[in-house]
Amino acid sequence: MAKKKKNTLKAISKTKPKPIGRWHPTPLKSSFMLLAMIGFLASYYIVYSRSPSFGIAFMIVFIAMFISSLISLTKAPIIDERI
């Protein structure tokens, strides 16, 4: 007789979840940094001239995006894409 295959769903559900450890940055795409720079410039030249409060709010968001992309650039692990 043929052996029964194990139910993979049950095997996955029985594994213990990994404990939450240290924070590790993930690599972001270069388009994320480009979007942050373009968004900052657009919000400075277009939005800020029409509504200063919205312009400052958008600039803060895009500055935060740019800072996160810099952190990702320097701290993220190097991934070998040659497969």
Secondary structure as GFF3:
##gff-version 3
##sequence-region A 1 83
A	DSSP	alpha_helix	8	14	.	.	.	ID=ss1
A	DSSP	alpha_helix	30	42	.	.	.	ID=ss2
A	DSSP	pi_helix	43	47	.	.	.	ID=ss3
A	DSSP	alpha_helix	48	50	.	.	.	ID=ss4
A	DSSP	alpha_helix	52	75	.	.	.	ID=ss5
###
